[in-house]
Amino acid sequence: MDVSVVKPDEKELKDRGVNSWPIWSKEASKFDWFYDDTEECYILEGKVEVVTKDGKKVEFGKGDFVTFPKGLACSWEIKEAVRKHYNFK
């Protein structure tokens, strides 16, 4: 399962309604996570490294649009406090 990271432009963000999505924030930390549903998120602040169960490492930060597929098991390492808009599908 792959984590997708792209740099959207303002039009793409507006078309998706990202600014109306809830915001989640967390301090620098490490934790395991499992996605029961597909999550899309837009990173407002911070720097994160995610390692999937099969060892793939993905880094993302401010300005990135990230999609986590349903069924993904991974480990999060928040290197700089993160704030993101998020949406579950």
C-alpha positions, 0 to 999 in steps of 0.5 A: 500500500502506497502513501501518495504525496503531491503539491496541489495548487490553490485551485485544486484545494478549493475544488476539494473544499479543503479549507472546510475540512476539520483541523488536527494538530499534534506535537512532536511524537512517535506512534503507530496508526492503522487506517480504517478508511482512506484519509486525505489531508493537507499539511498546514505546518510541520514535518512528518515521516511515516514508515509503512509496515513493509518498510517504505519511508515517506516524508512530507510537510507544509504544502503537501497533500497526502493520501493514506489508503484504507487498511494501511498500518504505519508508524508516524514520527512527527519531527516538527509539530503538525497541523493539517486539514483532514477528510476521511472517505 
